[in-house]
Amino acid sequence: MKLSAIALDYDGTIAFHDRLEPSVRDAIAAVRARGIAVLLVTGRTLGELQRVAGSLHFADVVVAENGALLHYPAQERTSLLAPEVPEAFLLELRRRNVPFGAGRCLVDLDANESGRVLETIRALQVPLVMAFNVGRVMVLSQGVSKATGLQSALSTLRLSPRNTLAIGDAENDHEMLRHAEIGVAVEWGSPTLKASADAVLTGNSPSAVATYLHRLAASGLMPPAVRPRRRLLLGRGEDGAELALAVRGRNVLLTGDPKSGKSWIAGLLCEQLILHGYGVCVIDPEGDYRSLEGLPGVEVLGGDDPPPTPRQLLRALRFPDRSVVIDLSQRSHEEKLAYVPALLSALAVVRRRTGLPHRILIDEAHYYLHNDADVARLDFEHGGYTVVTYCASRLPASLLDSTEVAIVTCESNPIEIDTLFNRCVGCAPGQRSAWDALSRLTVGHAIALPMTEESGGVLRQFSAAPRMTPHVRHRQKYVDVPVGEHHAFIFGNGTHRRVVETLRRFVEELETRPGLELVAYARRGDFSRWIDGVFGDRALARELTRYEAKYASGVEGPWLADIAAAIRARYDMSDDLIARTAAEGVRS
């Protein structure tokens, strides 16, 4: 993943006894020459920092006063992010003979004065808090920290904290290191900070930071975290323990039979990535992921509109907290084959330039990735691909070899199982029989293959975690495609017999027929059995079973409406319902 910004604490990290380490200044210049922004994040007041460090033009942004103030050296512009210190508070400290230094939003004191400071805050009932930093204590407004200041600076620069690395040494750096994608504590700093950081930088002085910065500038990529904090919950194993993935930058393969739950798990991972602040781009050939639009910052492009051009896509991804779903369900198969390869090339260019999106999901990948030339369109240097397919054997070996996480739903094809087994490093031939367990999985269950670090080197079965957004199945693939008379649902008999071959017509029948007419169907469980047997949608069938059991008494009520609403929500027929309601309103 691209490294776009580095946040540096000042005292104790890149400076000792007020003095900025000269080798660090040179290393910062090398980092910025690579196009990586450098943010100086300090508890000092701006005036104090300028006094000890001189010109601040070596940084892109200065976050001073522990997150309360931003300063842009190139523009000589300063903005406040917090209320100024109340004058009454300063007057009371003077009256009590408490020595202090004051900035615009922060008061700095010796930590030994914290008792008298607390008494003053309580006496005046001012909304101030104390933050300790080595032998000092800072007093500033509630809710202000280095993390809040860092986020404000990154937003101004249109950079993501998920592309940011932070380095610090003391108590007031905890929030900053947690906010960044990777938080690094220096070895000579606070033991507590080292214990909670993602990585520890070895050495005994700021010169070690300079060496580290040069390495970061040379690669331009986020380094691996020794203790990754952000994990994505897959579900629970057979022992009841949670199975969660640290997936930053790793390439993921999701495979299994059609209608076995692949897109459920893919959507589950996308939801959590988005809520963790990662930008996601979903290439959605069948309209399975439209419901992700219910999450913050997610936009669906395409669908009834033409799919986005590379320029439109770049515009949609220009902010770091945005994700896009590219819905190609209205395009013909030939149009998809022409569009997706060009899209993958464009996304690779965008990611090298901006670091966004952090993850790219390619559903039905076997249609678009046939050979090494197709795989060359992917940017494996930055990683972060999720590939979803029912036919892993059709994917190029180079793509399978790049896989670091492999999740399999029910896989009944022995050829596919052999392919997965043969690509899994370290599997002895005698272990092949155990892999037949893939064919016995039921919907809602999956197996993490041994190549997945979190599996512990074995086939790790789990039940999938619940989703936050509804799982919308292939709208165009199922809603309007006839299932054939042999699989049709039959309403009525004799001259009133009606054969229904599409899901849309099925729902319309439920919404127009009197409830008492259909009680017998509910008593026999015909509705849920048809959804399960014809469409293979066991999750929806289970939901309909509950309605059938509840409303099979024959009493008029909302039970048909509930069943129809459940199907519409599951298969995203909401637009059709809105259009029909509007049309009826015009006719009336």
Buried (B, 14 or more C-beta within 10 A) or exposed (E): BBBBBBBBBBBBBBBEEEEBBEBBBBBBEBBBEEEBBBBBBBBBBBEBBBEBBEEBEBBBBBBBBBBBBBBBBEEEEBEEBBBEBBEEBBEBBEEEEBEBEBBBBBBBBEBEBBEBBBEBBEEEEBEBBBBEBBEBBBBBBEEBBBBBBBBBBBBEBEBBBBBBBBBBBBBBBBBBBBBBBBBBBBEBBBEEBBEBBBBBBEBEEBBBBBBBBBEBBEEBBBBEBEEBBBBBBBBBBEEEEEBBBBBBBBBBBBBBBEBBBBBBBBBBBBBBBBEBBBBBBBBBBBBBBBBBBEBEBBBBBBBEEEBBEBEEBBEBBEEBBBBBBBBBBBBEEEEBEEBBBEBBBBBBEBBEEBBBBBBBBBBBBBBBBBEEEBBBBBBBBBBBBBBBBBBBBBBBEBBBEBBBBBBBBBBEBEEBBEBBBEBBEEBEEEBEEEBEBBBEBEBBBBBBBBBBEBBEEEBBBBBBBEBBBBBBBBBBBBBEEEBEEEEBBEBEEEEEEEEBBBBBBBBBBBBEBEBEEBBEBBBEBBBBBBBBEBBBBBBBBBBBBEBBEEBBEEEEEEBBEBBBBBBBBBBBBEEBBEEEEEEEEEEE
